[in-house]
């Protein structure tokens, strides 16, 4: 898949327009070319949208495969891209992903998207519309509507996709599914999830002050579809996560990792309702309530899911910002509850099961049952190559043949469910123009969700958070 010289058609063009026999084409045997040689036509050409931070580590993981060429790089902040450009000196570099995709489209087979959440959808869709396979970091999108669009786009454009929730390819979540499927905890009816995030500022006043845009930063492109605001160094390169215009807070950052076992194991897809509560900061209570521009310091939310097997509902609760569910009585005082990043506890009709973040280390509660109970046989195929190379291999096999753990038809509905929590949080924090004093909507009632139509049916004001308004020059359309 390497870019060929003029008048030398690519392998794909060759196979499309003629037959090998008719062309009288002579194929040089692999052993003649050298031991371990991989022909250029057998390589996947990947472009990186986002070359610093997580983008740098993603590209490093892809490059571990001898089947991969990193052929183009893009980042809106030249400072963040320095090391990656040094590592891949032959890859052309751009600041605007749209320009990169247009100029390099003949040489690109697949695209890795690792930008702030704000531009995930527009970058991923642009690549898919050119027929490029896409790996997109979690959360898949910034808002619910975008997640629905990307799931539909993957099918329409027939490309191989993967969301960057690496635990989805781990052994732990597969082992946990085998345990639940074997009936070791009965029918699950309640789930508790938690994380230690945020580990960046949340629940603080909106950044202010006047700053000159660094010459290395294309601020307009960094904003992407978001409303135009003045540059402020408080937002980048990392702390954008705590601001609704660019990020999705603690829930968006970690739920795609922590809640993956919930969606991968249980018979659920879309929630029917969501409710939440959020922490406040004392001074904010006397200064126009909470800051609607930023995510709260901590939150709790409860989602109700109808079971697809008709056996009632499953209640899923999320805790972040240091808040945690009650410690199970079955857990001994000295035993850890989850791990540093968080964890999951599923409560069934016959028992409980717990895992760490990424679905790792699943164990029955009390943990002595891991020795007393007969564990089920391994029935689910493992992914020894890991999440990144799984996607690479699937791209090489092609759409409809290659398999990934978190294709967009799975990651899209999963992301929608997660972002329902943020819809509840933002509805809770929004200002009520008809109230006096503390002018938010305190203790918002349970929000009822019509998943088919992507609409809250009992609080119209909340629907503004289903689909945000893009500023002029940006759009998302199939």
C-alpha positions as CSV (number, residue, x, y, z in Angstrom):
1,X,0.0,0.0,0.0
2,X,3.0,2.2,-0.3
3,X,2.8,5.2,-2.6
4,X,4.1,4.2,-6.0
5,X,6.0,6.2,-8.6
6,X,4.1,7.7,-11.6
7,X,3.1,5.1,-14.2
8,X,3.6,2.3,-11.6
9,X,0.1,1.4,-10.4
10,X,-0.5,0.4,-6.8
11,X,-1.4,-3.2,-5.9
12,X,-5.0,-2.3,-5.3
13,X,-5.3,-0.5,-8.7
14,X,-3.6,-3.4,-10.4
15,X,-6.0,-6.0,-9.0
16,X,-9.0,-3.8,-9.6
17,X,-8.3,-3.1,-13.3
18,X,-6.7,-6.3,-14.6
19,X,-5.8,-9.8,-13.8
20,X,-2.4,-11.0,-13.0
21,X,-2.5,-13.7,-15.7
22,X,-3.6,-11.3,-18.4
23,X,-1.0,-8.8,-17.5
24,X,1.8,-11.4,-17.7
25,X,3.0,-9.9,-14.4
26,X,6.0,-11.7,-12.8
27,X,5.9,-11.9,-9.0
28,X,9.3,-12.2,-7.3
29,X,9.2,-14.9,-4.6
30,X,9.5,-13.6,-1.0
31,X,12.6,-15.7,-0.3
32,X,14.5,-13.9,-3.2
33,X,13.8,-10.6,-1.6
34,X,15.3,-11.6,1.7
35,X,14.4,-13.3,5.0
36,X,11.6,-11.5,6.8
37,X,11.0,-9.0,4.0
38,X,7.5,-7.5,3.8
39,X,6.5,-6.2,0.4
40,X,5.4,-2.5,0.3
41,X,2.0,-3.7,-1.0
42,X,1.6,-5.7,2.2
43,X,1.9,-2.7,4.5
44,X,-0.7,-0.4,6.0
45,X,-0.1,3.3,5.5
46,X,-1.3,5.2,8.6
47,X,-1.7,8.9,9.0
48,X,-1.9,10.5,12.5
49,X,-4.3,13.3,13.3
50,X,-2.8,14.3,16.6
51,X,1.0,13.8,16.9
52,X,1.7,14.8,20.5
53,X,0.6,13.3,23.8
54,X,-1.7,10.4,23.3
55,X,-1.3,10.7,19.6
56,X,2.4,10.1,19.9
57,X,1.9,7.0,22.0
58,X,-0.8,5.6,19.6
59,X,1.5,6.0,16.6
60,X,4.3,4.4,18.6
61,X,2.1,1.3,19.2
62,X,1.1,1.1,15.5
63,X,4.7,1.4,14.4
64,X,5.6,-1.7,16.4
65,X,4.0,-3.8,13.6
66,X,6.3,-4.5,10.7
67,X,3.2,-4.2,8.5
68,X,2.8,-0.4,9.3
69,X,4.2,2.7,7.6
70,X,3.5,6.1,9.3
71,X,3.1,8.2,6.2
72,X,1.7,11.5,7.3
73,X,1.4,13.6,10.6
74,X,-0.9,16.4,11.7
75,X,-1.1,18.5,14.8
76,X,-2.4,22.0,15.5
77,X,0.4,22.6,18.0
78,X,3.9,22.2,16.5
79,X,5.4,22.1,20.0
80,X,3.6,18.8,20.8
81,X,4.6,17.2,17.5
82,X,8.4,17.6,17.8
83,X,9.4,14.1,19.0
84,X,7.0,12.4,16.7
85,X,8.2,14.3,13.7
86,X,11.8,13.3,14.6
87,X,10.7,9.6,14.9
88,X,9.0,9.6,11.5
89,X,11.1,12.1,9.5
90,X,9.8,11.0,6.1
91,X,6.2,11.6,7.0
92,X,4.9,14.9,5.6
93,X,3.6,17.2,8.4
94,X,0.4,19.4,8.5
95,X,-1.5,21.5,10.9
96,X,-4.9,21.1,9.2
97,X,-6.1,17.5,9.0
98,X,-8.4,18.4,6.1
99,X,-5.4,19.6,4.0
100,X,-3.5,16.5,5.0
101,X,-6.3,14.1,3.9
102,X,-6.7,16.0,0.6
103,X,-3.0,16.1,-0.4
104,X,-2.1,12.7,1.0
105,X,-5.2,10.7,0.3
106,X,-3.6,8.5,-2.4
107,X,-0.9,7.5,0.0
108,X,-3.1,6.9,3.1
109,X,-4.9,3.7,3.9
110,X,-5.9,4.4,7.5
111,X,-6.1,7.2,10.0
112,X,-5.5,7.4,13.8
113,X,-7.4,10.2,15.5
114,X,-6.1,11.4,18.8
115,X,-7.2,15.0,19.4
116,X,-9.3,16.7,22.0
117,X,-12.8,15.2,22.2
118,X,-14.1,18.3,20.4
119,X,-12.7,17.2,17.0
120,X,-12.9,13.4,17.1
121,X,-16.1,13.2,15.0
122,X,-15.2,15.7,12.3
123,X,-11.7,14.2,11.8
124,X,-12.9,10.6,11.9
125,X,-15.8,11.2,9.5
126,X,-13.6,13.1,7.0
127,X,-11.3,10.1,6.9
128,X,-14.1,7.6,6.5
129,X,-15.7,9.5,3.7
130,X,-12.4,9.0,1.8
131,X,-12.6,5.3,2.4
132,X,-9.9,5.3,5.1
133,X,-10.0,2.9,8.0
134,X,-10.2,4.7,11.3
135,X,-8.8,4.2,14.9
136,X,-10.3,6.9,17.1
137,X,-9.4,7.6,20.7
138,X,-12.1,7.4,23.4
139,X,-14.6,8.7,24.0
140,X,-15.6,8.2,20.4
141,X,-17.2,11.6,20.2
142,X,-18.0,14.7,22.1
143,X,-21.8,14.4,21.9
144,X,-24.5,11.8,21.4
145,X,-25.5,12.8,17.9
146,X,-21.9,12.5,16.7
147,X,-21.6,9.0,18.1
148,X,-24.7,8.0,16.1
149,X,-23.3,9.5,12.9
150,X,-20.0,7.8,13.2
151,X,-21.6,4.4,13.8
152,X,-23.7,4.9,10.6
153,X,-20.7,6.2,8.7
154,X,-18.6,3.1,9.3
155,X,-21.3,0.9,7.7
156,X,-21.9,3.3,4.9
157,X,-18.3,3.7,3.8
158,X,-17.4,0.1,4.7
159,X,-14.2,0.8,6.6
160,X,-12.6,-1.0,9.6
161,X,-12.9,0.9,12.8
162,X,-11.7,0.8,16.4
163,X,-12.3,3.0,19.4
164,X,-9.2,3.4,21.7
165,X,-10.5,1.6,24.8
166,X,-7.6,-0.9,25.0
167,X,-9.2,-2.9,27.8
168,X,-11.8,-4.0,25.3
169,X,-9.2,-6.4,23.8
170,X,-7.9,-7.6,27.2
171,X,-8.1,-11.1,28.6
172,X,-9.8,-9.8,31.8
173,X,-13.1,-8.7,30.3
174,X,-13.3,-12.0,28.3
175,X,-12.7,-14.0,31.4
176,X,-15.3,-12.0,33.3
177,X,-17.9,-12.5,30.5
178,X,-17.3,-16.3,30.6
179,X,-17.9,-16.2,34.4
180,X,-21.1,-14.2,34.1
181,X,-22.3,-16.3,31.1
182,X,-21.7,-19.5,33.1
183,X,-24.2,-18.2,35.7
184,X,-21.7,-17.8,38.6
185,X,-23.5,-14.6,39.8
186,X,-27.0,-15.3,38.3
187,X,-28.8,-12.5,36.5
188,X,-27.1,-9.1,37.0
189,X,-29.5,-6.4,38.1
190,X,-27.2,-3.7,39.6
191,X,-23.8,-2.4,38.6
192,X,-21.5,0.1,40.4
193,X,-18.7,1.8,38.5
194,X,-16.2,4.4,39.8
195,X,-13.0,6.2,38.9
196,X,-10.4,8.4,40.7
197,X,-10.6,11.0,37.9
198,X,-10.4,13.9,37.4
199,X,-6.6,14.3,37.7
200,X,-6.9,17.7,36.0
201,X,-8.7,20.9,37.1
202,X,-12.5,20.7,37.3
203,X,-15.0,22.8,39.2
204,X,-13.0,26.0,38.8
205,X,-13.8,29.4,37.4
206,X,-13.5,29.9,33.6
207,X,-10.0,30.9,32.6
208,X,-9.5,34.6,32.0
209,X,-6.9,37.0,31.0
210,X,-5.3,38.2,27.7
211,X,-2.6,36.1,26.1
212,X,-0.8,36.1,22.8
213,X,-1.2,32.9,20.7
214,X,2.1,31.1,20.5
215,X,3.5,31.1,16.9
216,X,3.5,27.3,17.0
217,X,-0.2,27.0,17.7
218,X,-3.0,27.3,15.2
219,X,-5.6,28.3,17.7
220,X,-8.5,28.5,15.2
221,X,-7.9,24.9,14.2
222,X,-7.4,23.8,17.8
223,X,-10.9,25.1,18.6
224,X,-12.4,23.2,15.7
225,X,-16.2,23.2,15.7
226,X,-16.3,24.9,19.1
227,X,-17.4,28.5,19.7
228,X,-14.7,31.1,19.0
229,X,-13.0,32.2,22.2
230,X,-9.7,33.9,22.9
231,X,-6.6,31.8,23.4
232,X,-5.8,30.8,26.9
233,X,-2.9,28.5,27.9
234,X,-5.0,27.0,30.7
235,X,-6.7,24.8,28.1
236,X,-3.8,23.1,26.5
237,X,-2.1,20.7,26.0
238,X,-4.1,18.6,28.6
239,X,-6.5,20.5,30.8
240,X,-9.1,20.9,28.1
241,X,-10.7,17.8,29.5
242,X,-12.5,19.7,32.2
243,X,-14.3,22.2,29.9
244,X,-17.5,21.3,28.1
245,X,-16.5,23.1,24.9
246,X,-13.6,20.7,24.3
247,X,-13.8,17.7,26.7
248,X,-16.2,15.4,28.4
249,X,-14.8,15.4,31.9
250,X,-14.0,12.4,34.1
251,X,-16.9,10.4,32.7
252,X,-15.8,10.8,29.1
253,X,-12.2,10.1,29.9
254,X,-12.6,6.9,31.9
255,X,-16.0,5.4,31.4
256,X,-15.0,3.9,28.0
257,X,-12.4,1.9,29.9
258,X,-14.2,1.2,33.1
259,X,-17.7,0.5,31.8
260,X,-16.6,-1.6,28.9
261,X,-17.3,-4.8,30.8
262,X,-20.8,-3.6,31.5
263,X,-21.7,-3.2,27.8
264,X,-19.6,-6.1,26.6
265,X,-21.1,-8.6,29.1
266,X,-24.7,-7.6,29.9
267,X,-27.7,-7.7,27.5
268,X,-28.2,-3.9,27.2
269,X,-27.7,-1.1,24.6
270,X,-29.5,2.2,25.3
271,X,-30.7,3.5,28.6
272,X,-34.3,4.5,29.2
273,X,-33.5,7.1,31.9
274,X,-30.7,8.9,33.7
275,X,-30.4,11.0,36.8
276,X,-27.4,12.6,38.6
277,X,-26.1,14.7,41.4
278,X,-22.9,16.8,41.3
279,X,-20.6,18.4,43.9
280,X,-20.5,22.1,44.4
281,X,-17.7,24.4,45.6
282,X,-18.6,26.6,48.5
283,X,-17.7,30.0,46.9
284,X,-19.6,29.0,43.8
285,X,-22.8,28.6,45.7
286,X,-22.7,32.3,46.5
287,X,-21.5,33.4,43.0
288,X,-24.0,32.5,40.4
289,X,-24.2,28.9,41.4
290,X,-22.0,26.4,39.5
291,X,-19.9,27.2,36.5
292,X,-21.8,25.9,33.4
293,X,-18.6,26.2,31.2
294,X,-16.8,23.5,33.1
295,X,-17.3,20.0,34.4
296,X,-18.0,19.6,38.2
297,X,-15.3,18.4,40.7
298,X,-17.2,15.1,41.2
299,X,-20.5,13.5,40.3
300,X,-22.8,10.5,40.7
301,X,-25.2,9.3,38.0
302,X,-27.7,6.5,37.7
303,X,-28.7,5.0,34.4
304,X,-31.5,2.5,33.9
305,X,-31.3,0.0,31.1
306,X,-34.0,-2.4,29.9
307,X,-32.6,-5.9,29.5
308,X,-32.7,-7.1,25.9
309,X,-33.7,-10.5,27.2
310,X,-36.9,-9.1,28.7
311,X,-35.9,-9.9,32.3
312,X,-36.5,-6.4,33.7
313,X,-34.0,-3.6,34.1
314,X,-30.4,-3.2,35.0
315,X,-29.4,-0.1,37.1
316,X,-25.9,1.2,36.4
317,X,-24.4,3.8,38.8
318,X,-21.3,5.8,38.1
319,X,-19.1,7.7,40.7
320,X,-16.1,10.0,40.0
321,X,-14.0,12.7,41.6
322,X,-13.1,10.5,44.6
323,X,-16.7,9.4,45.3
324,X,-17.2,5.6,45.6
325,X,-20.0,3.2,46.0
326,X,-20.5,1.4,49.3
327,X,-17.9,-1.3,50.0
328,X,-19.3,-4.8,49.5
329,X,-19.8,-6.8,52.8
330,X,-18.2,-9.8,51.1
331,X,-14.9,-7.9,50.6
332,X,-12.4,-8.4,53.5
333,X,-11.2,-5.2,55.2
334,X,-7.6,-5.5,53.8
335,X,-8.7,-6.5,50.3
336,X,-8.5,-3.7,47.6
337,X,-11.7,-2.5,46.0
338,X,-10.9,-2.1,42.3
339,X,-7.6,-0.5,41.6
340,X,-6.1,3.0,41.6
341,X,-8.0,4.0,38.4
342,X,-11.3,2.6,39.5
343,X,-13.4,-0.6,39.1
344,X,-16.7,-2.3,38.5
345,X,-19.0,-4.4,40.8
346,X,-21.8,-6.4,39.3
347,X,-24.6,-7.6,41.6
348,X,-26.5,-10.6,40.5
349,X,-29.3,-12.8,41.8
350,X,-26.7,-15.4,43.0
351,X,-23.7,-13.3,43.9
352,X,-21.3,-10.5,43.0
353,X,-18.3,-10.1,40.7
354,X,-15.7,-7.3,40.7
355,X,-13.0,-6.2,38.3
356,X,-10.4,-3.4,38.1
357,X,-10.2,-0.7,35.5
358,X,-10.0,-2.0,31.9
359,X,-11.9,-5.1,33.0
360,X,-8.7,-6.5,34.6
361,X,-8.5,-9.0,37.4
362,X,-12.1,-10.2,37.6
363,X,-13.0,-12.0,40.8
364,X,-16.0,-13.3,42.6
365,X,-17.0,-11.9,46.0
366,X,-16.0,-13.1,48.5
367,X,-12.7,-13.7,46.7
368,X,-12.3,-17.1,48.3
369,X,-14.9,-18.3,45.8
370,X,-12.2,-18.0,43.1
371,X,-10.7,-21.2,44.6
372,X,-13.9,-22.8,45.7
373,X,-15.9,-22.5,42.5
374,X,-15.1,-24.3,39.3
375,X,-14.1,-21.6,36.8
376,X,-15.6,-21.9,33.3
377,X,-13.5,-23.0,30.3
378,X,-12.1,-20.5,28.0
379,X,-14.6,-20.1,25.2
380,X,-14.0,-16.5,23.9
381,X,-11.1,-15.9,21.6
382,X,-8.3,-13.8,23.1
383,X,-6.5,-11.0,21.4
384,X,-2.8,-11.7,22.1
385,X,-1.7,-9.1,19.6
386,X,-3.4,-6.3,21.5
387,X,-5.9,-3.6,20.7
388,X,-3.7,-1.6,18.3
389,X,-2.3,-4.4,16.2
390,X,-5.7,-6.1,16.1
391,X,-7.0,-3.1,14.2
392,X,-3.9,-3.1,11.9
393,X,-4.5,-6.7,11.0
394,X,-8.2,-6.1,10.5
395,X,-7.5,-3.3,8.1
396,X,-5.2,-5.6,6.2
397,X,-7.9,-8.2,5.9
398,X,-10.5,-5.6,4.9
399,X,-14.0,-4.5,5.9
400,X,-16.3,-7.5,6.6
401,X,-13.4,-9.8,7.2
402,X,-11.2,-8.3,9.8
403,X,-12.5,-8.3,13.4
404,X,-11.9,-5.6,16.0
405,X,-13.0,-5.4,19.7
406,X,-14.5,-1.9,19.6
407,X,-15.8,-1.3,16.1
408,X,-18.0,1.8,15.8
409,X,-21.2,-0.2,15.6
410,X,-20.3,-1.2,19.2
411,X,-18.4,1.9,20.3
412,X,-21.1,4.3,19.0
413,X,-24.0,3.0,21.2
414,X,-21.6,2.5,24.0
415,X,-20.4,6.2,23.8
416,X,-24.0,7.4,23.5
417,X,-24.9,5.7,26.8
418,X,-21.8,7.2,28.5
419,X,-22.6,10.7,27.2
420,X,-26.1,10.4,28.6
421,X,-24.5,10.9,31.9
422,X,-22.9,14.2,30.8
423,X,-26.3,15.3,29.4
424,X,-27.7,14.8,32.9
425,X,-24.8,16.6,34.5
426,X,-25.1,19.6,32.2
427,X,-28.9,19.7,32.6
428,X,-28.4,19.7,36.4
429,X,-25.9,22.6,36.1
430,X,-27.7,24.7,33.6
431,X,-29.2,28.1,34.7
432,X,-32.9,28.5,35.3
433,X,-33.9,32.0,34.2
434,X,-37.1,31.8,36.2
435,X,-35.5,31.1,39.5
436,X,-34.1,33.5,42.1
437,X,-30.9,33.1,44.1
438,X,-29.2,29.8,43.3
439,X,-30.5,29.7,39.7
440,X,-29.7,26.1,38.6
441,X,-32.2,23.3,38.4
442,X,-31.5,21.6,41.8
443,X,-32.1,17.9,42.0
444,X,-33.3,17.6,38.4
445,X,-35.9,14.9,38.0
446,X,-35.1,11.7,36.3
447,X,-34.6,12.3,32.6
448,X,-36.5,9.9,30.2
449,X,-34.7,8.9,27.0
450,X,-36.1,8.1,23.6
451,X,-33.1,6.4,22.1
452,X,-34.5,5.9,18.6
453,X,-35.1,9.6,18.2
454,X,-32.2,10.7,20.5
455,X,-34.5,12.9,22.6
456,X,-35.3,13.6,26.3
457,X,-39.0,13.4,26.5
458,X,-39.7,15.1,29.8
459,X,-37.3,18.1,29.9
460,X,-36.9,19.8,26.6
461,X,-34.1,22.1,27.8
462,X,-31.8,19.0,28.1
463,X,-32.0,18.2,24.4
464,X,-29.6,21.1,23.6
465,X,-26.8,18.7,24.9
466,X,-27.7,15.9,22.5
467,X,-26.2,17.8,19.5
468,X,-24.1,20.9,19.9
469,X,-24.0,23.7,17.4
470,X,-20.9,23.9,15.2
471,X,-19.5,27.2,14.4
472,X,-19.4,28.4,10.8
473,X,-17.0,26.5,8.6
474,X,-17.6,23.1,10.3
475,X,-20.2,20.5,9.7
476,X,-21.0,16.8,10.2
477,X,-23.0,15.2,7.5
478,X,-23.1,11.7,5.9
